[in-house]
Amino acid sequence: MSIPRDVQEFLDYYPGLDDDTSRSDNLLFYQNKARCRPDRMLIEELHDEWLGDYETLEYRHGFIQWLFPIREHGMNYESQPLQGHEIEAMKADPEVIKRIVTSYKLMLDFYGMRLISEDSGLVGRSSPPRDFAKRYRNLVRSSHNYLRISRILKCLSEMGLEHLNSGFLLHVLSEQSENNELNNPGLRSSMDRWWANCIRNEVEREKIRDLVGKVRSGQGEYVFTRDEYEKIIEGPRGESEQQQVEEPVAPTTGE
């Protein structure tokens, strides 16, 4: 299956793009010094107020370009494409990286998932009182989130957090294969053509693509189980040696 042009440009580190050193909106936002537009929120305000606010996360569209900046133009004309100098400054700032991971956890919660280990990237279903099944149904029927996920994966790669991509992708694959969750044609198409290719490490990318291909061609004969997923993501150390990520608590909202 051919790789889409935008993903190929991402894999090639956006050849021909210049770094505009006069533009630092994304860096300032993640330093908690500037507000996103049009929502006029600091990053820490957004994290605190929108966690669990699923209606806001579903129907507002301008925030995703700020939470996960990439070097491509987005639909929000008030946001700024990520600049090369911003990438280096953001990767070097532990507080910025911590906030990016918090942004990722916020969106995982919106999708019915949680980050179990920052070190390995292991992902699981949301824990009660979260209703993962309702969030899964929303993800299946709200296809604009597929574009958001492509952006999220590209941003994590840019920020030196690419190991989180595999944790997300293989969690989704195990849910599809073992439990027939997140398994509609549109989501599979986005996963197979876009998401599974948003990994710059060629060895890791080919491993993911091979597993996806094995599940897709197996016609039910091969099942990619949760146990196999955990073994791949955690390696020989096992989950018991991974630091568990405390899940933040926020009130849920109806849809």
NUBA-709414 format. One record per atom (N, C-alpha, C): residue in three letters; x, y, z. Coordinates in steps of 0.001 Angstrom, whole numbers, padded with zeros to 6 digits, always signed. Layout:
! residues N
alaXYZ;...
END
This chain:
! residues 255
met+000853-001187+000000;met+000000+000000+000000;met+000891+001240+000000;ser+000599+002180-000896;ser+001443+003363-001040;ser+001338+004252+000197;ile+002424+004964+000472;ile+002459+005885+001598;ile+001942+007247+001132;pro+000979+007843+001821;pro+000460+009157+001421;pro+001563+010214+001389;arg+001369+011219+000556;arg+002401+012237+000350;arg+002772+012948+001640;asp+001764+013309+002461;asp+002075+014040+003689;asp+002905+013193+004639;val+002640+011888+004661;val+003411+011006+005534;val+004823+010834+004995;gln+004970+010743+003677;gln+006303+010613+003099;gln+007148+011849+003372;glu+006540+013023+003291;glu+007266+014252+003628;glu+007688+014243+005089;phe+006817+013754+005953;phe+007162+013614+007373;phe+008336+012658+007543;leu+008294+011511+006870;leu+009377+010532+006985;leu+010693+011102+006467;asp+010618+011986+005484;asp+011812+012599+004894;asp+012230+013879+005610;tyr+011625+014169+006756;tyr+011943+015361+007544;tyr+011656+016651+006776;tyr+010594+016654+005992;tyr+010100+017831+005311;tyr+011189+018561+004515;pro+011679+017928+003474;pro+012745+018558+002671;pro+012281+019874+002063;gly+013175+020860+002096;gly+012873+022153+001500;gly+012215+023153+002422;leu+011783+022715+003613;leu+011176+023648+004554;leu+012244+024468+005262;asp+012041+025774+005326;asp+012963+026655+006030;asp+012503+026855+007472;asp+013447+027161+008327;asp+013152+027446+009730;asp+012995+028948+009895;asp+011821+029395+010262;asp+011562+030816+010498;asp+011799+031099+011980;thr+012948+031632+012294;thr+013329+031844+013693;thr+012544+032966+014357;ser+011772+033708+013577;ser+010955+034775+014157;ser+009627+034254+014700;arg+009361+032971+014471;arg+008075+032402+014873;arg+008299+031351+015968;ser+007702+031608+017130;ser+007896+030707+018273;ser+006610+030493+019056;asp+005473+030576+018394;asp+004193+030468+019104;asp+004032+029129+019817;asn+004441+028035+019165;asn+004272+026712+019773;asn+005153+026549+021003;leu+006375+027033+020916;leu+007291+026966+022055;leu+006740+027765+023225;leu+006284+028976+022959;leu+005768+029832+024027;leu+004508+029224+024651;phe+003662+028630+023824;phe+002464+027985+024362;phe+002843+026849+025285;tyr+003791+026026+024882;tyr+004178+024883+025714;tyr+005047+025285+026902;gln+005575+026477+026880;gln+006251+027010+028065;gln+005261+027658+029028;asn+003977+027612+028682;asn+002908+028205+029482;asn+003019+029719+029552;lys+003559+030322+028467;lys+003750+031768+028412;lys+002817+032458+027433;ala+002156+031698+026574;ala+001261+032279+025574;ala+000009+031435+025466;arg-001083+032079+025088;arg-002366+031409+024998;arg-002626+030926+023568;cys-003272+029773+023476;cys-003663+029275+022158;cys-004816+030118+021618;arg-004986+030055+020340;arg-006047+030805+019680;arg-006844+029856+018778;pro-008151+029914+018775;pro-009004+030983+019332;pro-009472+030748+020766;asp-009086+029670+021424;asp-009653+029325+022738;asp-009083+030147+023884;arg-007964+030843+023633;arg-007397+031767+024624;arg-007118+031088+025959;met-006443+029939+025908;met-006103+029207+027114;met-004602+028945+027155;leu-004038+028970+028364;leu-002686+028484+028566;leu-002705+026961+028538;ile-001567+026348+028268;ile-001517+024902+028170;ile-001959+024237+029470;glu-001535+024752+030596;glu-001898+024122+031862;glu-003378+024320+032183;glu-003968+025444+031755;glu-005404+025640+031926;glu-006182+024626+031088;leu-005742+024424+029863;leu-006415+023477+028981;leu-006346+022066+029558;his-005170+021684+030033;his-005030+020354+030632;his-005972+020182+031827;asp-006044+021183+032668;asp-006845+021073+033887;asp-008344+021100+033599;glu-008770+021969+032687;glu-010189+022219+032489;glu-010833+021266+031484;trp-010062+020727+030549;trp-010666+019938+029474;trp-010495+018434+029648;leu-009736+018001+030633;leu-009648+016567+030877;leu-011021+016029+031254;gly-011525+015072+030489;gly-012837+014509+030751;gly-013992+015311+030186;asp-013710+016473+029593;asp-014762+017287+028975;asp-014894+016840+027520;tyr-015549+015722+027327;tyr-015546+015064+026025;tyr-016315+015842+024964;glu-017345+016555+025363;glu-018103+017331+024384;glu-017241+018452+023810;thr-016499+019133+024663;thr-015606+020188+024187;thr-014528+019622+023275;leu-013922+018519+023673;leu-012860+017920+022862;leu-013383+017414+021523;glu-014626+017008+021480;glu-015198+016518+020229;glu-015538+017647+019269;tyr-016117+018717+019776;tyr-016722+019707+018880;tyr-015894+020965+018678;arg-014876+021172+019464;arg-013949+022269+019168;arg-012785+021710+018357;his-012339+022498+017398;his-011374+021961+016442;his-010057+022739+016390;gly-009981+023889+017046;gly-008779+024698+016930;gly-007662+024330+017879;phe-007980+023528+018910;phe-006981+023264+019944;phe-005952+022220+019528;ile-006336+021313+018633;ile-005462+020171+018346;ile-004160+020615+017692;gln-004191+021707+016910;gln-002967+022207+016283;gln-001999+022783+017311;trp-002540+023212+018436;trp-001689+023736+019506;trp-001167+022622+020407;leu-002022+021657+020714;leu-001569+020566+021567;leu-000523+019708+020875;phe-000661+019533+019558;phe+000245+018660+018807;phe+000727+019371+017536;pro+001622+020339+017703;pro+002119+021085+016539;pro+003004+020205+015660;ile+002851+020355+014369;ile+003706+019680+013390;ile+004127+020694+012341;arg+004988+020293+011435;arg+005534+021240+010465;arg+004617+021471+009269;glu+003400+021001+009368;glu+002411+021180+008310;glu+001363+022208+008747;his+000761+022872+007767;his-000343+023773+008064;his-001572+022962+008435;gly-002325+023462+009409;gly-003561+022815+009817;gly-004765+023645+009452;met-005931+023221+009920;met-007177+023910+009597;met-007362+025188+010419;asn-006593+025359+011483;asn-006708+026543+012329;asn-005712+027596+011835;tyr-006217+028623+011171;tyr-005333+029657+010603;tyr-004656+030491+011686;glu-005142+030401+012928;glu-004529+031140+014024;glu-003387+030372+014688;ser-003164+029151+014260;ser-002028+028383+014762;ser-000839+028558+013820;gln+000315+028075+014243;gln+001554+028238+013488;gln+002192+026884+013242;pro+002614+026602+012014;pro+003361+025355+011796;pro+004609+025311+012674;leu+004930+024143+013149;leu+006086+023953+014010;leu+007369+024304+013269;gln+008240+025032+013928;gln+009514+025442+013330;gln+010663+024588+013872;gly+011720+024481+013065;gly+012856+023650+013456;gly+013482+024063+014768;his+013652+025365+014974;his+014270+025823+016226;his+013372+025541+017417;glu+012050+025539+017193;glu+011133+025209+018276;glu+011292+023750+018687;ile+011448+022877+017717;ile+011609+021450+018017;ile+012790+021236+018948;glu+013922+021843+018605;glu+015122+021647+019425;glu+014932+022209+020827;ala+014316+023383+020938;ala+014109+023990+022256;ala+013104+023190+023082;met+012067+022686+022453;met+011047+021931+023171;met+011580+020588+023640;lys+012329+019907+022795;lys+012905+018618+023175;lys+013892+018761+024331;ala+014532+019922+024444;ala+015539+020132+025479;ala+014942+020585+026809;asp+013647+020836+026849;asp+012995+021370+028046;asp+012152+020269+028692;pro+012571+019730+029836;pro+011821+018635+030480;pro+010382+019001+030806;glu+010121+020262+031161;glu+008758+020671+031478;glu+007874+020641+030238;val+008432+021050+029117;val+007678+020998+027866;val+007347+019554+027513;ile+008326+018671+027600;ile+008090+017264+027279;ile+007045+016667+028213;lys+007095+017030+029469;lys+006092+016545+030430;lys+004699+017005+030010;arg+004584+018239+029543;arg+003277+018746+029116;arg+002798+018065+027844;ile+003717+017738+026945;ile+003326+017024+025726;ile+002764+015649+026085;val+003410+014969+027019;val+002902+013667+027461;val+001533+013840+028116;thr+001338+014914+028868;thr+000031+015172+029470;thr-001020+015405+028390;ser-000651+016111+027324;ser-001574+016300+026196;ser-001946+014954+025584;tyr-000967+014083+025443;tyr-001218+012747+024890;tyr-002174+011972+025792;lys-001963+012034+027098;lys-002841+011328+028033;lys-004262+011894+027994;leu-004377+013201+027824;leu-005694+013817+027717;leu-006456+013265+026515;met-005771+013145+025371;met-006442+012642+024179;met-006681+011131+024264;leu-005767+010395+024873;leu-006027+008976+025092;leu-007294+008783+025917;asp-007452+009562+026968;asp-008649+009477+027795;asp-009894+009752+026956;phe-009820+010732+026076;phe-010927+011056+025177;phe-011264+009879+024266;tyr-010247+009095+023900;tyr-010456+007948+023018;tyr-010766+006651+023774;gly-010872+006721+025094;gly-011196+005528+025876;gly-009988+004724+026294;met-008838+005362+026373;met-007591+004663+026660;met-006823+005386+027766;arg-005768+004749+028241;arg-004887+005372+029229;arg-003458+004903+028995;leu-002535+005773+029318;leu-001115+005447+029210;leu-000688+004762+030502;ile-000336+003487+030407;ile+000056+002720+031587;ile+001510+002981+031944;ser+002376+003114+030942;ser+003797+003332+031197;ser+004365+004351+030220;glu+004896+005428+030744;glu+005577+006406+029898;glu+006862+005825+029324;asp+007495+004939+030064;asp+008772+004385+029620;asp+008608+003473+028407;ser+007639+002587+028457;ser+007471+001618+027377;ser+006449+002060+026340;gly+005541+002952+026724;gly+004457+003362+025842;gly+003234+002478+025932;leu+003202+001548+026895;leu+002088+000619+027024;leu+000785+001374+027261;val-000243+001003+026482;val-001557+001634+026559;val-002584+000575+026938;gly-003596+000975+027698;gly-004704+000093+028031;gly-006022+000817+027908;arg-007088+000102+028141;arg-008405+000730+028173;arg-008514+001650+029386;ser-009371+002659+029267;ser-009656+003516+030411;ser-010174+002692+031570;ser-009789+003095+032767;ser-010268+002411+033972;ser-011554+003070+034472;pro-012426+002312+035140;pro-013623+002907+035747;pro-013215+004046+036689;pro-013986+005122+036815;pro-015352+005270+036292;pro-015435+005686+034824;arg-014337+005722+034122;arg-014389+006021+032694;arg-015111+004901+031939;asp-015857+005266+030936;asp-016597+004299+030118;asp-015860+004146+028794;phe-014925+003191+028734;phe-014117+003047+027532;phe-014977+002681+026330;ala-016038+001884+026545;ala-016864+001428+025424;ala-017547+002608+024735;lys-018019+003557+025506;lys-018659+004742+024931;lys-017646+005574+024158;arg-016459+005690+024691;arg-015415+006463+024011;arg-014968+005749+022725;tyr-014865+004435+022772;tyr-014538+003670+021565;tyr-015586+003918+020484;arg-016867+003887+020860;arg-017929+004116+019875;arg-017823+005504+019271;asn-017482+006468+020081;asn-017325+007825+019564;asn-016177+007902+018560;leu-015067+007222+018865;leu-013927+007234+017959;leu-014282+006569+016636;val-015043+005498+016691;val-015423+004793+015472;val-016295+005667+014577;arg-017215+006397+015174;arg-018173+007142+014351;arg-017713+008565+014011;ser-016705+009082+014700;ser-016256+010469+014482;ser-014935+010463+013735;ser-015029+010409+012412;ser-013838+010175+011599;ser-012870+011347+011594;his-013298+012548+012000;his-012343+013654+012047;his-011233+013374+013063;asn-011510+012476+014008;asn-010466+012100+014963;asn-009345+011297+014316;tyr-009592+010699+013183;tyr-008541+009941+012499;tyr-007431+010884+012043;leu-007817+012070+011545;leu-006824+013076+011164;leu-006069+013581+012392;arg-006782+013724+013487;arg-006137+014167+014725;arg-005058+013162+015154;ile-005370+011877+015044;ile-004414+010862+015482;ile-003161+010892+014620;ser-003306+011100+013312;ser-002122+011241+012455;ser-001243+012379+012945;arg-001861+013491+013292;arg-001112+014644+013802;arg-000430+014308+015132;ile-001154+013638+016014;ile-000594+013283+017318;ile+000667+012437+017141;leu+000601+011433+016285;leu+001735+010531+016088;leu+002923+011257+015475;lys+002674+012140+014515;lys+003769+012915+013921;lys+004422+013811+014969;cys+003597+014460+015799;cys+004140+015355+016824;cys+004978+014591+017839;leu+004492+013445+018288;leu+005263+012654+019254;leu+006623+012273+018673;ser+006649+011935+017395;ser+007920+011614+016750;ser+008849+012817+016746;glu+008317+013976+016388;glu+009140+015188+016345;glu+009749+015498+017711;met+009025+015163+018771;met+009447+015528+020122;met+010274+014447+020810;gly+010740+013464+020053;gly+011575+012423+020639;gly+010802+011411+021461;leu+009494+011312+021216;leu+008627+010403+021981;leu+008032+009324+021082;glu+008767+008944+020050;glu+008216+008033+019057;glu+007890+006656+019624;his+008530+006266+020719;his+008196+004953+021304;his+006735+004887+021737;leu+006121+006049+021986;leu+004711+006058+022358;leu+003827+005666+021178;asn+004288+005914+019958;asn+003490+005577+018775;asn+003222+004080+018691;ser+004257+003294+018889;ser+004091+001839+018814;ser+003124+001345+019880;gly+003215+001916+021083;gly+002309+001516+022144;gly+000866+001769+021782;phe+000606+002901+021144;phe-000761+003215+020722;phe-001211+002307+019590;leu-000396+002196+018555;leu-000782+001444+017364;leu-001063-000023+017672;leu-000194-000631+018448;leu-000370-002056+018719;leu-001485-002312+019725;his-001785-001334+020569;his-002977-001466+021418;his-004220-001521+020539;val-004327-000600+019589;val-005476-000594+018685;val-005539-001899+017898;leu-004374-002366+017422;leu-004354-003603+016641;leu-004824-004790+017473;ser-004418-004870+018725;ser-004850-005991+019569;ser-006344-005911+019861;glu-006875-004710+020016;glu-008308-004562+020227;glu-009083-005006+018985;gln-008576-004653+017816;gln-009225-005075+016574;gln-009181-006590+016414;ser-008007-007154+016645;ser-007797-008568+016349;ser-008448-009487+017373;glu-008306-009157+018636;glu-008787-010061+019693;glu-010224-009783+020100;asn-010643-008512+020035;asn-011942-008143+020595;asn-012905-007518+019590;asn-012466-007372+018351;asn-013285-006749+017305;asn-013753-005349+017708;glu-012919-004636+018423;glu-013171-003245+018788;glu-012393-002335+017831;leu-012870-001094+017666;leu-012179-000091+016835;leu-011877-000668+015452;asn-012851-001339+014887;asn-012557-002205+013751;asn-013425-001895+012527;asn-013854-000645+012378;asn-014639-000320+011197;asn-013716-000025+010010;pro-014216-000087+008767;pro-013356+000079+007590;pro-012615+001414+007542;gly-013287+002518+007918;gly-012637+003815+007864;gly-011454+003917+008804;leu-011635+003420+010028;leu-010541+003465+010994;leu-009393+002565+010549;arg-009708+001373+010053;arg-008647+000479+009558;arg-007879+001119+008417;ser-008579+001798+007511;ser-007917+002441+006387;ser-006952+003525+006859;ser-007403+004353+007802;ser-006524+005401+008344;ser-005322+004789+009055;met-005558+003728+009799;met-004469+003079+010522;met-003446+002479+009565;asp-003933+001783+008542;asp-003030+001040+007662;asp-002231+001964+006758;arg-002836+003043+006269;arg-002143+003927+005326;arg-001402+005065+006023;trp-001987+005632+007066;trp-001399+006806+007703;trp-000707+006459+009025;trp-001476+006019+010011;trp-000918+005890+011357;trp+000274+004946+011409;ala+000151+003784+010780;ala+001221+002783+010869;ala+002498+003236+010179;asn+002410+004270+009355;asn+003595+004794+008681;asn+004193+006009+009378;cys+003542+006500+010427;cys+004028+007693+011126;cys+005086+007336+012164;ile+006057+006556+011745;ile+007186+006158+012593;ile+008451+006290+011748;arg+009353+007143+012144;arg+010547+007396+011335;arg+011593+006299+011455;asn+011595+005601+012584;asn+012520+004489+012729;asn+012081+003371+011787;glu+012894+003127+010767;glu+012477+002211+009705;glu+012255+000794+010218;val+013103+000329+011116;val+012956-001028+011654;val+011643-001153+012413;glu+011351-000171+013270;glu+010117-000207+014047;glu+008903-000077+013137;arg+009022+000792+012132;arg+007903+000973+011205;arg+007577-000319+010458;glu+008601-001003+009990;glu+008373-002252+009265;glu+007804-003332+010181;lys+008216-003335+011440;lys+007668-004297+012393;lys+006166-004072+012578;ile+005783-002810+012730;ile+004366-002484+012891;ile+003589-002865+011633;arg+004118-002495+010478;arg+003424-002786+009221;arg+003274-004301+009003;asp+004308-005051+009376;asp+004237-006510+009225;asp+003144-007100+010106;leu+003055-006606+011351;leu+002021-007114+012256;leu+000627-006749+011768;val+000477-005515+011294;val-000819-005103+010753;val-001185-005976+009557;gly-000225-006188+008658;gly-000485-007017+007491;gly-000835-008450+007861;lys-000195-008962+008888;lys-000464-010331+009330;lys-001886-010452+009861;val-002331-009447+010624;val-003700-009464+011143;val-004702-009318+010008;arg-004424-008390+009089;arg-005379-008129+008007;arg-005511-009336+007068;ser-004434-010040+006811;ser-004472-011139+005849;ser-004835-012475+006484;gly-004871-012510+007820;gly-005094-013777+008505;gly-006513-014281+008443;gln-007477-013359+008155;gln-008885-013730+008063;gln-009336-014536+009290;gly-008887-014090+010461;gly-009292-014722+011703;gly-008409-015865+012157;glu-007504-016319+011304;glu-006636-017436+011686;glu-005547-016994+012660;tyr-005085-015755+012511;tyr-004073-015228+013436;tyr-004714-014151+014292;val-004560-014269+015602;val-005102-013288+016532;val-003950-012640+017278;phe-003859-011324+017162;phe-002846-010567+017890;phe-003421-010227+019257;thr-002974-010924+020267;thr-003585-010853+021591;thr-002971-009747+022445;arg-003660-009448+023515;arg-003156-008492+024495;arg-001840-008971+025099;asp-001741-010247+025385;asp-000501-010786+025947;asp+000672-010575+024993;glu+000447-010824+023719;glu+001524-010622+022743;glu+001892-009152+022639;tyr+000876-008299+022673;tyr+001115-006852+022655;tyr+002007-006425+023821;glu+001666-006863+025014;glu+002445-006466+026182;glu+003880-006974+026102;lys+004070-008185+025604;lys+005426-008729+025473;lys+006259-007908+024488;ile+005644-007493+023393;ile+006368-006705+022398;ile+006729-005335+022952;ile+005778-004674+023582;ile+005997-003301+024041;ile+006934-003244+025244;glu+006771-004171+026161;glu+007548-004116+027385;glu+008887-004826+027284;gly+009036-005713+026314;gly+010293-006423+026173;gly+010516-007376+027328;pro+011772-007722+027588;pro+012068-008742+028598;pro+011866-008289+030035;arg+011703-006984+030240;arg+011606-006508+031623;arg+010279-006853+032263;gly+009199-006805+031489;gly+007887-007115+032037;gly+007260-005911+032696;glu+005955-005965+032793;glu+005217-004825+033322;glu+005551-004538+034768;ser+005911-005550+035543;ser+006159-005336+036964;ser+007323-004407+037209;glu+008219-004293+036244;glu+009370-003433+036418;glu+009150-002044+035824;gln+008002-001815+035180;gln+007705-000521+034611;gln+007043+000368+035653;gln+007376+001641+035607;gln+006730+002598+036500;gln+005321+002862+035978;gln+004323+002676+036816;gln+002951+002870+036405;gln+002619+004351+036432;val+001852+004786+035436;val+001446+006173+035346;val+000134+006354+036072;glu+000095+007279+036995;glu-001134+007534+037743;glu-002136+008211+036826;glu-003312+007659+036727;glu-004341+008215+035847;glu-004969+009414+036516;pro-005014+010580+035816;pro-005652+011747+036405;pro-007156+011551+036504;val-007744+012238+037466;val-009175+012100+037706;val-009843+013422+037388;ala-010893+013355+036595;ala-011700+014527+036301;ala-013120+014070+036085;pro-014088+014928+036328;pro-015478+014525+036146;pro-015769+014270+034675;thr-016569+013261+034393;thr-016982+012988+033018;thr-018165+013872+032657;thr-018348+014082+031346;thr-019480+014869+030888;thr-020290+014033+029929;gly-021566+014275+029878;gly-022426+013544+028976;gly-022263+014017+027539;glu-022710+013194+026604;glu-022648+013562+025196;glu-024048+013502+024597;
END
